[in-house]
Amino acid sequence: MDIVNSKMIYTGLFFLFIFISGFWLSRSGKPYSSLIFNIHKLIGLGAGIFLIRTVYLTHQAAPLNPAQWTAISVTVLLFAFTVAAGGLLGVLAEGGFKSLGQGMQNAISLVHKFSPYLIALSTAMTLYLLLFRTS
């Protein structure tokens, strides 16, 4: 198996495990189980580290062009946004932010439900630009 296929497979597996653990976490009820919550966070952290390493190694092989940097930036921003929304959801599940209105709580939940799909799409586009480039 060549390096491009292995990177795509590993990235796909990371996202599959993030989604599965996220669904498991949401179905476990509130307050969230610490074990499931930490598994979900660690898989996300692992995916982030894996993708940063992929970008670094790709950049070492040949400098990245502006389109690649743009795709990377969008993916990183979406990832950070989703991590922040997930952290806020965890605090809300524990009873924090009592003064936060129900509308804002629903907005945070909605962001965290839909942003992983945007991240998966953005990551796929970024990996395509990084791994199938002509230099």
N, C-alpha and C positions, 0 to 999 in steps of 0.2 A: 504494500500500500504506500503510495507516495505521500509526501508531506502535506500537500493541499487537501487530499481526501481525509487524512487523519485529523487535520485541524477542523475541517468542516464537521466531521463525525463527533469529535470531542465537544465542539461548540454546541452542536445539536443536543448532545446528551446533557450538557450543563443546563441548557434551557428546559429540556424535558424534566429534569430533576427539580429545577426551580419551580416550574409550574405545578408539578405533582406535590411538592412539599407545601407550596402556597395553598393549593386546594385542600390538602390535608389539614393545614393550619386553620383555614377559614371554617372547615367543617368540625373542628374540634371544640368550637364554642369559646366564649369569653368567660373568664380571662384565659388568654392563650396558654397552652402548655409550653413550659420553658424548654423542654426537650425539642419539640417540633419547631418552635420559634427559632431556637439556636441552630438547628439543622438547616432551616430555610435560609438564615442569614449566612451561615458558613458556605453553603453551596453558592449563593450569590457572590460572596467574597472570592471564592475560588474561581468562579467564572470571570470576574473582573480582573483578577491577577493573570489568569490564562490569556485573556484578550490583550491586556497591557503587554505581556511578554511577546505575544504574536506581533503586535505593532512594533515593539522595540526591535525584534529580530528581523522583521521585514525592512524596517528603516536602516538597519545596519547593512543589509544586503545591497540596498540601493535607496537613495534619498526619495522621500515621498513627495508627490506632487500636490498642488493646492486642493484638487478635488478629493484626494485621499485624506488630507488633513481636515477638510470640512466634514467629511463623513465621520471621521474619528471624533471630532469635536461634538457633533450632534449626538453620537452614540454615548459619549462620556456624560454629556449634559442630561440626556434622558435617564441614564443609569443613576446619576447622582440624584435627580429629581425623584425617581422611584424609590431609592433607598431612603430619602428624607420622608417621603409619604408613608413608607412602611414603618419607619421609626415613629412617626406621629400616630399611626394606627395602633402601634404597640402601646404607646402612652395612653391613648384614648381607651383601649381595651382594659387597661389597668385602672381606669377611673380618673385619669388626669385630664387637665384642661376643661374642668367643669364649666368654666365661664364661656367656653367656645360654643357658639350657636350650633343648632342641629344642622343648619344648611351648610356650614363650614365643615362639620364632621362628615356629612354626606359627600361633599366635594372631595375631601381627602380620600375617602374610601373609593370613590369613583375613579380618581386619578390613579390610585394604586391597583385598581382592577384592570384598567385599560392600558396604562403605560408599559407593562411588560410586553404587550403585543407590538407596540411601537419600537421598543428596544430590540425585540427579535428581528423585526423588519430592518431596522437601522443597522444592526450587527451583521445581518446577512449581506446587506448592501456594502458595508464597510469591508467585510471579509472578501467579498467578490472583487472590490477595487484593489485590495491589498494582495490577494493571492493569485488573481488572474490578470495581473497587469503586464503590460509590455513595457520594458524599460529601455 
